[in-house]
Amino acid sequence: RIQILFEVLAMSLADSILPPRFLSLIIQIIITMNLFWFQEQTVNSSLPIGASASERSSKEKEVTTALGLSIAFNIIELIGLFLGMSIFSHGTGIFSTTCHICGSIILAFILLDSLSVTTMWYCFSFTAALPAIVEASTIIMVKRLEG
């Protein structure tokens, strides 16, 4: 009886964490795509006054790389979510949701306040790369347990 109760509670938790996890991930992807369109502001805020063309080109590449990697890692996590490998890993779901909500807030500030590229790299590291690594490790662990 107790085992059935725990299974019902686990299913309930999985059902309740899935929608916020999906939405927070999609919101972060959308804000990151918006940053692609307005990356000129981020580049300008990261450059000193009177910066040369080579410095500008370097910052543009840095912003494009950070945003591209962020979208790539978020897409990897989205694919993992759609495959259903980590749906019942509650720790992964809560961690991912928390990271993506924080990432969406930080990216919104970057978009609205034109913060520097350094802030974008920190945001990428902690709110895109880290959840994707946790998602990948969860998928690997699930595959090993199945096989």
C-alpha positions in Angstrom: 0.0 0.0 0.0 2.7 2.5 0.9 4.6 1.7 -2.3 1.4 2.5 -4.3 1.1 5.7 -2.4 4.7 6.7 -3.3 4.1 5.8 -6.9 1.0 8.0 -7.0 2.9 10.9 -5.4 5.8 10.5 -7.8 3.5 10.6 -10.8 1.8 13.7 -9.3 5.1 15.4 -8.8 6.2 14.5 -12.4 2.9 15.9 -13.8 3.2 19.1 -11.8 6.9 19.9 -12.6 6.7 19.2 -16.4 4.7 22.2 -17.5 6.8 24.8 -15.7 9.9 23.1 -16.9 8.8 23.2 -20.5 7.6 26.8 -20.3 10.7 28.1 -18.6 12.9 26.4 -21.2 10.8 27.8 -24.1 10.8 31.3 -22.5 14.6 31.3 -22.2 15.0 30.2 -25.9 12.6 33.0 -27.0 14.5 35.7 -25.0 17.8 34.4 -26.3 16.5 34.6 -29.9 15.4 38.2 -29.2 18.9 39.0 -28.0 20.1 37.8 -31.4 18.0 40.5 -33.1 19.1 43.2 -30.6 22.7 42.1 -30.2 24.0 45.5 -31.5 23.0 47.0 -28.2 24.9 44.4 -26.2 28.0 44.8 -28.4 27.9 48.6 -28.0 27.5 48.4 -24.2 30.5 46.0 -24.0 32.9 48.3 -26.0 34.8 51.3 -24.7 34.1 54.7 -26.3 36.2 55.0 -29.5 36.7 51.2 -30.0 38.3 50.1 -33.2 36.7 48.0 -35.9 38.6 44.9 -34.9 37.5 45.2 -31.2 33.9 45.6 -32.5 34.2 42.6 -34.7 35.7 40.6 -31.8 32.8 41.5 -29.5 30.2 40.7 -32.2 31.7 37.3 -32.6 31.7 36.8 -28.8 28.1 37.8 -28.5 27.1 35.6 -31.4 29.0 32.6 -30.0 27.5 33.1 -26.5 24.0 33.3 -27.9 24.5 30.4 -30.4 25.8 28.1 -27.6 23.0 29.1 -25.4 20.4 28.2 -28.0 22.2 25.0 -28.8 22.4 23.8 -25.2 18.7 24.7 -24.6 17.7 22.8 -27.8 19.7 19.8 -26.5 17.8 20.0 -23.2 14.5 20.4 -25.1 15.2 17.3 -27.1 16.1 15.4 -23.9 12.8 16.5 -22.4 10.8 15.4 -25.5 12.5 12.0 -25.5 11.1 11.6 -21.9 14.3 10.3 -20.4 14.4 12.8 -17.5 10.6 13.3 -16.9 10.7 11.2 -13.8 13.9 12.6 -12.5 12.4 15.2 -10.1 15.7 16.7 -9.0 16.7 17.3 -12.7 13.3 18.8 -13.4 13.4 21.2 -10.4 17.0 22.1 -11.1 16.3 22.8 -14.8 13.2 24.8 -14.0 15.0 27.0 -11.5 18.0 27.6 -13.8 15.8 28.5 -16.7 13.6 30.9 -14.7 16.7 32.6 -13.4 18.2 32.6 -16.8 15.1 34.2 -18.4 15.1 36.9 -15.8 18.8 37.7 -16.3 18.5 37.6 -20.1 15.5 39.9 -19.9 17.7 42.4 -18.0 20.5 41.9 -20.6 17.9 42.6 -23.3 16.3 45.6 -21.6 19.4 47.2 -19.9 22.0 46.3 -22.6 24.4 44.7 -20.1 27.8 43.5 -21.1 28.9 40.3 -22.8 30.6 39.1 -19.6 27.2 39.0 -17.9 25.9 37.0 -20.9 28.7 34.4 -20.5 27.9 34.0 -16.8 24.3 33.6 -17.6 25.1 31.0 -20.3 27.3 29.0 -18.0 24.9 28.7 -15.1 21.5 28.7 -16.9 22.1 27.0 -20.2 25.3 24.8 -20.0 24.9 23.5 -16.5 21.2 22.3 -16.9 22.2 20.7 -20.3 25.0 18.9 -18.7 22.8 17.6 -15.9 20.2 16.6 -18.5 22.8 14.7 -20.5 24.1 12.9 -17.5 20.6 12.0 -16.5 19.9 10.6 -20.0 23.2 8.6 -19.8 22.3 7.2 -16.4 18.8 6.2 -17.5 20.2 4.5 -20.6 22.8 2.6 -18.5 20.0 1.4 -16.1 17.9 0.3 -19.0 20.7 -1.6 -20.7 
